[in-house]
Structures are given as structure tokens and as C-alpha cells.
């Protein structure tokens, strides 16, 4: 990834971006890019890292030195104006207000989905990012989709690297996620209008602030939170502290946090949360970006949203790995009606989305959705099992349709049978994952053709070796008689069973239809009385095996 970015710089393809989900280490990636860029090009100008939140600036400054030893990091925000350094971490708001900056060697824009806005775009122009000899621009984001439909393509020419949240869960870089929908009976999101692609915040706040909805939120944590360290995302400040007070009344160590609190107070609350002094942190749009607390294992969306970007950012606060952490529980507060386009975990992992190197028929999985209470890894395992079973089924169909000359009939995937004539049949009957091969004589006795159950291909092979010894034409798919006009006897049976047909029917067509009624009826009775354990026990006796094979030898001579 890093070298591909450097390659684009050498080709003068200078505006690129990286998409990595929350928890993937975007700040570490930015630090690694900065270090490698400096080592490769040795340009004697600082690298500018732009972020729009103070938490992101602090995080970047602290993590940059983990990757780049002895790096000099300066800060440009409000009164701070430290520019004679290797890396400048700069506040978007400060730059938008017109702070004069030195000419950078590279510009990195964190949370790049914000860079499309008018003010941010002007900042990038001022830094020379769109000039022919200007600094390369690298955007880093977890959420490339904006609700206002402004595309990142307006700023960035090429994506140099992308990983999805599913990629990183499967690769064990992020923890598993388990979702549960919590229905609030009084919540009516149908009445909330849409503004700039998401719910109208004022109207949403009125709905989510109802006393019954607050009760549902609190009870959901008490019932499902399982004493997990939890972040609750609220709509507004009022709801934030109502939830906090209600949780506290139940003895939960909870605190609320919002943008109006002094920076020192916010820092102390987050420190208490990190140290376990607080169990639940309720917030209003404070912890969606730039907050890193790996021990969080439960996210509650008490702020329903239509925005995939916002939803992804919120649940990403709980996906980082942490000792003894098995998964992150996501509690989605929803209303009774689901007419609205509300983001939930099932939308983030759409029907049939599966990661696999092999080609899988997408139509088989298109209706499969993650179930309530099912984790992402469990969902993936279920999809793989469905694909595997479908593959086995298609293999079976292939075995008995295109790869055999014999006229096998299937019964619900648990047995195959073929009529030999004179009320005699050959069967393949499933026993767990293997198949027994049986021959039914006119005396109704069942004779095993092998002393144990086998894989389907081996069982079919043994059965067809037996069929080769029988002198009859009725067992072949392409026998000549199948193309002859149907007989009066067949016509009579079709009439008797009220089966519609026409005069073009052949003996083969009539035989297939009648066999599906009478043959399947006989075969089903055999399947019902078959006992695999009994045969397994019986065939462990050498004398019994010898007697069966002697009888079969006599029967084969009689048939022929």
C-alpha cells in the first residue's frame, strides 16, 4: 500500500486516498506514510496532517512517534503555531480561518470525507495541492460515502488501498460483531423528516427523548449490556443526560459527555472511562471520530441514522481488539415500523456478502441476511455452509444427470433409487454423511451391496457396477424404448391417477411420471424401515456377510 502511494507520487498522480475501517490503525498508517515519504524524497519541507477535531490532533501527535522515532511534531490550532518541524498536525477550523502555512512537502487529510466541503477544499487549494508542482495529497477515511452525495472523486484521483470492516474481521485485525435490534414500541421514525440525507435532528430528538423510549434504552443495556464497557450514542445533549441519569439510578457507573464541556473535564471523563471507573459513556456526537478505547465491547445506537458513514464510525468504536474480548455487541434502537431506511448491522453486512477465493453462485446467497443476535463470523460460517451444501447438491445433480447412463431417481436429497423391473430396485440411502447401497429383491428383502456406508461417488460406482451385470434395458436413460409412443397400459394409469398428458408423450415420459408416484412411494417405505445401525452391526459378522453375498450371487443369475 505505502509503495503504491509513493509510486503515484513519482508518476505525479498526486491526489490519492486510502479507505480503512475504524480500528484499522489509520493514524499509524499515516505515520508510516509520512516516515517513508520523508526517507524516499528527502524534501526539506514539513508534512502537514489535517484533522477537524482536537482529539484527532492529539492522537496523531502521540502515535506519530511510535512509528517515526525522533520525529518533531508541531501543532497548528488556535494559539499554537509550531511550523518549524517534521510533521505539522493542523486543525481544519484554524486553516479555514486563514492561518498562514509554510509550503508542505506532503498533505495528509484525516477523515477525508470532510475534505469535500467548500472550506476544506479552499484550504487544500491554498496549500497548493491542485497545482502542477504542488505537494501530493493523501486522504484517509473509514467512510468514503457522504450523505450530501458529494463524491470524493471531486478531490481525489485514485484510491491506492481499501479494506472493508468484513476483511479485517475475517483477518482477525478487528473483533467479531454481534447485533441485536431493540424495539421501542412508542418510537415512530416514520414521522421524522429527512434533512440532508439523514433524520431531522430536532424531530429525531423529540422521538428519542420520549420517556418510554429512554426506558427502553436503559432496559436494553441492563438486559443485554452484560456489564460490558459501553458507549451510547445519543441524538442531543438533553437525551444524553436523561439516559445517564436513568442508568445511574440503576447503579450503573455512567457519565455523559458533550461538546459544551471544558476540554479538561472531557479528558478526565474519558480517562475515568478508560481506567474502568466508568462503565458507560453516553455522548452526543463527541466519540464518533478520533476516540480510541479498545476495551469497549458494546455500542448502543440510541441515535438512529440513515447514514452508513455515521453508523460505521459509531460501531467502529467497539471493534478494536482487546485481551479476553470476544466480540462487540451492537444494540440498535428501532421502532415498530421499518418503512424508513434506518441503518442497522444487517445493512452494514448485506445479504449474501461472503469473502471467498472460490467462485460462488451469488443467487444462492442473495436472500441470506444476518440474523438478530448472530455475529458476523457466525453469519459468514452459515453462508459458507449454505454454499458448501449447494456445491454438494450440484455435484450430486451432476453425478446423477450428466455423468451416468442409468435412470436414477432422487428423493429429497436423502436417497436415490432405480427400478430394475419385476418389483426390484437398487437404492442409495443416506446415513449421516455417507451412503448405503442396497438391492431390493422381489421377496422384499434388502441386500447390502457393500459392508459399510461410503461416500456418494463410491456408493454410486458400486451400485452401477452391480447394474452392469443385469440384462435389462429399462435402467438406461437413453434406451430406445423411451422414445416409443406410450402404451395403452400407461395411458390407462395416467387417466386413473388424473394426470394430464397429450398424445405426443413417449413411453419414457409416461414412465418417469408414473415412477415418480409409484416408485417413490415404494422407495419411501424402504427408507422408513431402513436402519443403518442394524446393518452396521449385522455386517460386522463374517458369517452374515458371506451368506448375503452368496444369496446375491444366486439372485444375479436368476435375473439374467
C-alpha angles and dihedrals in degrees: 000000000000093000092048088055091050089049091056089051090054090049089050090241087137112169110071137146142204125216116208126157122244109281095030092106103257092167091052089049090051090051092049091049091050094050094046093045091052092048093047102045102021093206111174095225129092126260112238118217112192125200131162099217132063091226090059092050092051092046093050094048092051097044097043091074091053089067102026112044116211092011114158110226123191131188129225110190131119106318094358114095108163107158106147092086142094095255127023116201104203134188115236091219092053092050093046088055088061107264109174112240135193116247105275127218092213135007121211116189114200117209086019094191085080093057093078092070117106096249095047092047089053090052091053090049091051091051088054097245093143097044120105093245095030128121119283114258123219120185121198121195143154092203117046093170117089124196091221087060093235103148124225085227087080088070108018125057101193141018109224099184138010136178126173127220088250091054091055096043090053090046090051093241090117129033125253118271126221120191133202129181116222113201117215105199096206095046112109110181091167087077093055115095124224119245122183090346098308137075116292100261097217093050092042090052091054091052096044092043094062111122092236091052091049087051090052091050093050094044090049090058094045091049102038107016090083090198090296119156099260141195116200118198112211132189100234144355094268093055091043093061096037089058091044094051093047093050091047090053087060092053096258115145096235136153136184126226132190140163095263093067118099113262092245091054092049091049091051093049092050091047090052089049092050092049093050096249085120122043100189130036116196113195144175110219093315103105099040092098137025098013117123118186110143094188091070108110103166131056121186118197101209083155106069113207141184090207116104089194095055093042092050092049092050099049089041087072088074104040101080118111120255134169112281091001108137102178146334116256114216116198112196115197107214137168128241092258119064100189091115123082096249118171115236134158091272089061093051090054102037126203115295096001103154134166112220139138091220125079111257126188101250092203089067092060103030095102096043111108132181107265128229107274093013117123124228092250091048089050091051091048090051092049091050090049091051090048090047093050090047089051091051091048092050089048090052091048089051092049093052100036112035104014102052136062092206129096101241121174124207129221112199094305092293100091146010124207139181129196114232093183132251090067093300124132142180117217140194107198123187118235110183103305097340136066135234119215112218137175120205115207126202087262087066091243117138117225119194112225091204133030095238142024115271141192112284095255093051092044091051090049093053092045092051092047086057091047090053089065093057120091102217133112098206094082096063124094094213099040113146094235090066090069095052121100112273117266127248088248091056091046089052092051092049091052092046091054094043093242115160116232140149136225093264092069117119130214088257094054093047091045092052093051094046091045090054087061106035100024093048091047091055093043092050091056090052092049091050094054096041115109115191094191091053092052091045090054094043094050093051086075111086094207092054092048092051092049092050093050091048091052091047091052091054092047092052090054090049092051092050 
